[in-house]
Amino acid sequence: MRAVQLTAIQQLTVADVPTPPPAAGEALVRLRAAALNHRDVWIKQGQYAGLKFPCIPGSDGCGVVAALGEGVDPAWIGVEVIVNPSFAWGDDPAAQGVGFNILGLPRDGTLAEYVTVPAAQLARKPAHLSAAAAAALPLAGLTAYRAVYSRARVQPGERVLVTGIGGGVALFAMQFALAAGAEVWVTSSRDEKIARAVALGARGGHRYTDPRWTTAAKSVGGFHVIVDSAGGDDFESLLDLAAPGGRVVFFGATRGNPPVLPMRKIFWRQLSLLGTTMGSPADWAAMVALVEHHAMQPVVSDEYPLARAAEAFARMEQGDQFGKIVVTM
């Protein structure tokens, strides 16, 4: 099969590699599309824990079950599926266990013509989605679902702020919060991304590059929930924007750790800081059901054939996409 291989830090090639056979309890999926995440770029750049080379990256995939290992229900053969990239979560829905890992490292991932996964990781592709749209869903959708529903527990009528709109998780967080009946606001460095978010249902937005943006954001009232993945110097500003009793849920630190944590602001205003990552099997099942119930459409920014995977990575590294970058097979 053809697959993206990372052979060393910053060394990407599309090569012929052996098609993996499914072991007992596994399914072999002939992939039709896969999607990139920042995780894949960090692995390529050598900025991720547990690196091993060569490896096939990719956590998101949509395809057709082509073969099964021993003990798997034969009814899966020929079924269009998406793959849950959250492996070995464990028995506690509150947090992942010590064996937790994500598809695409250490296990070979979805940027290939075939992938083997435990059959328990499969879900039927939502019928209303194309292969590219379905491939955009798993990792970002699961992360956003857990942040919005399981951790922040967004309620109808609440005011929600989603930072960094344009990224895959941020867009799903916005869509899921809207589905919960919330009023959603966004931030971005670009007016055109804010405008596109408004066209998708957001109430409005603010350019975080404007030094006065927090003053403007305060004019609408405090936010009951803030969804963030950046951290960094601006994290304290988010605390200032939270309503008394508000919840700040975060799943990344792309701008690094906050220089200080203003504890007085947090305890005096009864704020909750909620860390989250990926999601449990229950989160996964509920997320897929939510997408199907509302016929939600993941936002796809760009599509590239597998042979041009290096261009897809370059596009991801530029960081100006709106939605998910998809690789098609």
Secondary structure as GFF3:
##gff-version 3
##sequence-region A 1 329
A	DSSP	beta_strand	2	8	.	.	.	ID=ss1
A	DSSP	beta_strand	11	16	.	.	.	ID=ss2
A	DSSP	beta_strand	26	35	.	.	.	ID=ss3
A	DSSP	alpha_helix	38	44	.	.	.	ID=ss4
A	DSSP	beta_strand	60	68	.	.	.	ID=ss5
A	DSSP	three_ten_helix	74	76	.	.	.	ID=ss6
A	DSSP	beta_strand	80	83	.	.	.	ID=ss7
A	DSSP	beta_strand	86	87	.	.	.	ID=ss8
A	DSSP	beta_strand	101	102	.	.	.	ID=ss9
A	DSSP	beta_strand	114	118	.	.	.	ID=ss10
A	DSSP	three_ten_helix	119	121	.	.	.	ID=ss11
A	DSSP	beta_strand	122	124	.	.	.	ID=ss12
A	DSSP	alpha_helix	131	135	.	.	.	ID=ss13
A	DSSP	alpha_helix	138	145	.	.	.	ID=ss14
A	DSSP	pi_helix	146	151	.	.	.	ID=ss15
A	DSSP	beta_strand	159	162	.	.	.	ID=ss16
A	DSSP	alpha_helix	168	179	.	.	.	ID=ss17
A	DSSP	beta_strand	183	188	.	.	.	ID=ss18
A	DSSP	alpha_helix	191	199	.	.	.	ID=ss19
A	DSSP	beta_strand	204	207	.	.	.	ID=ss20
A	DSSP	alpha_helix	213	218	.	.	.	ID=ss21
A	DSSP	beta_strand	223	228	.	.	.	ID=ss22
A	DSSP	three_ten_helix	232	234	.	.	.	ID=ss23
A	DSSP	alpha_helix	235	241	.	.	.	ID=ss24
A	DSSP	beta_strand	242	250	.	.	.	ID=ss25
A	DSSP	alpha_helix	263	268	.	.	.	ID=ss26
A	DSSP	beta_strand	272	275	.	.	.	ID=ss27
A	DSSP	alpha_helix	281	293	.	.	.	ID=ss28
A	DSSP	beta_strand	300	305	.	.	.	ID=ss29
A	DSSP	three_ten_helix	306	308	.	.	.	ID=ss30
A	DSSP	alpha_helix	309	318	.	.	.	ID=ss31
A	DSSP	beta_strand	324	328	.	.	.	ID=ss32
###
